[in-house]
Amino acid sequence: MKLKISHITKYQYAQEVSDSVNEIRLTPVTNERQSCYNHSIAIEPNASLFAYEDSFGNRVHAFSVNHPHRELTIKTSMIVVTTEPFTLDDKKKLQSLKPSEAWEKLQSEKLIDRFIEFLLPTAYTEITNEIHKLMNEIPRLSVISGEAGKRGAAVPASSVYEWVDALCNYIRTNFIYDPEATTVSTKAYELIAKQRGVCQDFAHLMIAVCRAQGIPARYVSGYHFVGDLQGGAADFEQASHAWVEAYVPELGWCSFDPTNKTAFDDRYVKLGHGRDYLDIVPVKGIYRGTSEQRLSVKVDVQKLNSGA
């Protein structure tokens, strides 16, 4: 799918501010399932951009506006071509490990050392009793029949991928999307009592439960095009989205969306990933001056014809 994306962030201040230092993470990654073309960034007031990669491999642009100003506008525009990811049937064909072997591999010292930053809890993904209780709602083991069953032996009832997929479906089914229920600082365990939230909350909850189960998981920021699912509309605003990538032995990092009940497909555009939201905030910075400000964000995603 060929998508044109426009993202405009505007800050309006009650009084003049100065010495504004900022970072933006609004450049889509180029990987095996998506390629970014014609990417541009415009800053008003005009400012020079300094680009680098952070510790997670995300593209970051930094800039400063030192002179007094009442508004700051960041405009990004890009064209991204995406492809369909593997289907669940494709993933099953690629798996040669038995479920028990895959689960054991997750407990290996080598894998834990490799992905330790995506296994440890963070401020948003603290592993509490509430998280463990929800984790146990997604059964991983079952007693098998026959001689082994008589001995009380148990084997994994599902593969790692199937367990994570079941967790994703559990959150979709049991939690309600409600923009008024939470704030940007809501933590994963707090969501369990609320039973409602937004994509950021659902992603943090899924990450916390995965990590409690010993599965590396990371927070993904990006865009989700749903125009062709909205009665044939050509575009759809407010397309900023968050989802989860979990590490599955043999398959690597696999994408899961605990918010939407549609399959993860070529409608998703990844900007970057981190341990939680704080690692991948699209725009963040500091400035000198009044704390009174108004923030507006407009995201527009359009599907282009292949020849466009």
N, C-alpha and C positions, 0 to 999 in steps of 0.2 A: 504494500500500500504506500502511496506517495502522499505525504502530509505537509501542509504549510502551516507553521505555527508562529503566532505573534504573542509576545508577553510584554505587557507594559506595567511597570511599577512606579507609582508617583507618591512622593512625600510632599505635603504642604505644611509649612511651619507658621505658627502664629506671629513670630518675629524672625528677623534675620538670624541665621546660624552660620557657623564657619568651621573650618578645620574638620570637615566631614571625611572620614576614612572608611572605606567600604570593601566588602568582598561579595562577589556574585558567583553562584554555581548554577548557571543557566545554559550550559553547553551540552547537548546530547552526546553520549558516548558513541563511538563507532565500534561495533563488535560483530559477532557472527550473525546477528539477527537484525541489525539496523545500521544505516550509514547516514551521516549528516552532511548536507551540502548547503552552500550559500548562507553560512551563518554570519550574522552581523550583530553588533552591539553599539548602541548610540546612547551617550550620556548628556544630559542637559542639567546644569551648565556643562559646557564642554570640558572633558578631562581625558588625560592619557591613561591607557590601560596597560597593566602589567600582568602577564599570564604565567601560570605555573600549575603543577599538579600537586594535590595534597597527598597525604600518606595512604589514601585509599585509591589513588589513581584518578580522582575526579579533576576535571579541568576547572580552574579557578581564575577569575579575573579580578584584580584589585585596582582601585583608583582612589584619588583624593580630590576634594574640592575645598581649597583653603580659603578663598575669598567669600565674603558674606553673600548669602542667597536665601530666598524664601521658598523655593521649590527645588526638588531634585527628582528627575525623571530618568528611568532606565528602560530602554526599549531594546528588545531582542527579537530577531526575526530569523527563521531557519526553514529549510526544507529537509525532511527526513524520509528516507525510504526504508520501510520495514518489511520483514518476511514472516511467514507463519512459523511459530516454534514447533518443536516436536509434539506430537499428540501423545496421550497417555499410552496408547497401544504401541507407538514407536518406542517410548521409554521402557515399556515392559520387555520389548524385544532386545534392547540394549543391555539389560540386566542379566548377568551370568551368575552373580552371587546369590546364594540362598538368603532369604530374609534374616535368618539368624546370623549369618556371616556379615551381612551389611550392618546390622545393629552392633555386632562385636567390633567391627572396624571403627565405628564412631567412638568407641571407648579406648582405641589404641593411643598410646602416648604420642606417636608421630602425628596423628591427625589432630589431637588436642593441641599440641604445640603449634601446629600450622595455623589453626583457626581460633586460637585462644581469645582474640579480641572480639570474636563473634559468638563466644560462649559465655563470657562473663556478663553479669548484670550491669546495667547502667542506671542513671537517675530515672529514666523513663521505664526501664524494663526490669525493675527489682523483682527478684523471685521470692514471693511470699507464700504463706500457707494457702491463700486464695488461688494463687497461680498453680500450686501443686494439686489442689483440689480439682481445678478445671482440667489440668493435664490428665488426671485419672478418669475423667469423663470420656477420654479418647483411648479405648483399650488397645494395648499393644500385645498383650499375651493372652493365650487361651490354653486350657488343659487339653492335651491330645488324647485320643482313645487308644485302645490296645494295651500292650504291656507297659509302654511308657506312661500311659495314663494311670495305670494301677500304681505306678511308683510316684505319682504326683508330679511328673515332669510337665513342663510347659514350654511352648515354642512360640515365636512371634507369629501372630495371626495375620500380619500384614507386612508388606515391605516398608522401608523407610518412606518412600515416596507416597505410598497409599496412606500411611499414618498422617503425614503432613497434610495431604489433601483432605483427609477426614477432619482434621483440626480446622482447616480453612473453611470447610463446609459447615462445621459446627458454629463458628463465629458468624458466618453469613446468616444462618438460620435462627440463632438465638439472640442476636443483637440487632438493634434498630438504628438506622441512620438518622441522626438528629443533630443538626448544627448548633442547636441551642443548649445541648446537654453537657458539653464539656468545654474546656478552654485549651489554649495551646500548651499549658503546663500539666494537663491531666496525665497521671501515670497509669501504667497498664493494670495494676491490681485494683485501682479505683474504678476502673471501667466495669469490673465484674458486678459490683453492686448497682451501678447505674443501668447496665444492660442496654446502653445506647451511647452513640458518639459519632465520630467521623472517621474518614479513612486513616488519618494519622493515629487515632486511638486504636483502631482495629489492627493496624500493622504492629504497633507496639505490643499489644496483647498477644498476638500470634508469635512474635519474636520471643517474648518472655517465656511462653509455654514451650516453644521449641528448645530454647536453651535449657530449661528445666529438665527436658527429656534428653539432653546431651546432643542436640542437633544444632550445628552452627546456623545462625540466621542473621540476616542484615536488612536494614531499612532502605527502601528504594524510593527515590523521588523522581517524578516524571509527569507525563501527560497521558490522558486517555481520551481518544476520539470516540464519541458515541453518536455523532451526527446521523450516520446511516441506521442507527437504532431508534431514532427519534422521529419516526414518520417520514423519513426520507429527507430530512433537513440537510442542507449543505455544510453547516458548521454548528458548533455548540460551544458556548462560552463557559467559563469556569471549569476548564478541563484539567487543571492542576490536580495531581493525584499522587497517592502513596500506596505502595504494596510491599511484598516481602520476597526475598530470595533465601531459600534454605538449601544447605549443602546435602546432597544425596550421594553416597558412595557409588562410583562408576558413572553417574550422570552429571556430577558437578553441581553448579549453582542452578537451581530451578525456581521459576517465578510462580507466585501464588497471590491472588487478589482476594483478601478476606472481606472486601466491601461489596463487590459486584458479583452477581450470580451468572455472569457470562464467562466463557472459557478465556484464559489468557491467550491472546492472539496478536495479530499484526496491528491492532488498534492502539497498542501501548508503545510509548516512546520513553526510554529511560534517560534521565539526566545524570544520575549518579547514585552512589550508595554509601552507607556508613553504619555505625553501631546503632544509632537512633536518629531522631529528627535533628538534634543539635549538630550532628556532623555534616548535614546536608541541607541546612537552611538556604533557600534560594538567594536571599539578599540579607546581609547583616552588616552592621557598622556602628560607628560612634561619631558624635559630633559635639561641638561646643555651642551651647545656647539653650533656648527654651525647650522644655519637655512637652509643650503643647504642639501636637502635630496631627495631621490627618493622612491616613494611608489608604490608597486605592490601588487595586490590582485588577487588570483585565487580561484574560487569556483567551485566545481565539485559535481554534484548530480547524482547518479546512482540508477536505480530501481533494486532491488534484487528479486530473486525468493523467494517465501514464505518459502522455506525450507533452504535458505542460512543462 
